[in-house]
Amino acid sequence: MGHVTLDDLRVFVAVYEAGNLSAVARALSRTQSAVSQHVKRLERETGLPLIERRPRGVVPTQAGRILYQAALGGIASLDTAMRRLAELRDGDGGTVAITTGGVTVRHFMADAIMAFRRRHPGVTLDFRSAHSARRCVELLHGGRVDLAWITLGEPPPGIRQRPVLDLPWVLVVHVDDPLAARDVIHPEDLPAIRHIAHPENSSSRQRLEDDFVRLGFSPPAPVGVADWDTAVLLAELGIGHAILPALPRLALSPGSPVRAVPVPCLTPLTVGWAVREWSALSPLAVEFADLVAAGNAR
């Protein structure tokens, strides 16, 4: 591909992910014609159509999917290398980019962040909030982040996972609720709870719904939808019941208006790190990942 530029590949990746030429043109402050020219240059070099134009956007061809995967890996590796070179040039400066859900930092990373800041006051920890494990993986694939803290399952292609913690489930209920007096919550109790559901695209919601099906019933109709921390607040207000992983910082004081009752019939949730390739990470990123893992070891 003698005439193909890195800019051609970056624009093609953006078109592939957006599925729309005009949206990419707006995002890059270019004309739609200019965006189209990047794709056409790649098509001339490969001798194959890479996208099919449809009334409501574009879809990739088989050749387009192959080029996308190759371009994504190459661009991400180059971006990582440029960050590493900047760290070499600037000494102890640099950035470690992490993506995760909104409530994760407080529950799993607070101590590691403080320890890392003491060791490396000149390094920036760049947190990118994402609303699903899938979005975290997209940011990894695109080279926009070094590390992703996610609910682990079958690893996506091109992703390496490192389990850190298995979280059993608890039912967070107001102390005046009859279920608060239980030692454990049994399967037959679950269909009748006033369920505060997890966000729509979250891995934890999918795992929970799969477990309900495994136990032989449909998930109860939610009385609300909230992230983990907000669900605890709603349970405190007596709005409903929150089924949550036993989070490290969920420790409830004796005077708390809610109680966390174990739900042993549900499959524990495994959380941990996902990366593109451990050997390609900067020493600073590896150190931060290790600090978080050590801080959550039980």
Secondary structure, DSSP 8 states (H G I E B T S, - for coil): -TT--HHHHHHHHHHHHHS-HHHHHHHHT--HHHHHHHHHHHHHHHTS--EEEETTEEEE-HHHHHHHHHHHHHHHHHHHHHHHHHHHHHTT--EEEEEE-TTHIIIIIHHHHHHHHHH-TT-EEEEEE-SSHHHHHHHHHTTS-SEEEEE--S--TT-EEEEEEEE-EEEEEETTSGGGG-SS--GGGGGGS-EEE--TT-HHHHHHHHHHHHHTS----EEEE--HHHHHHHHHTTS-BEEEE--TT----TT-SEEEEE-TTS--EEEEEEES-GGGS-HHHHHHHHHHHHHT--
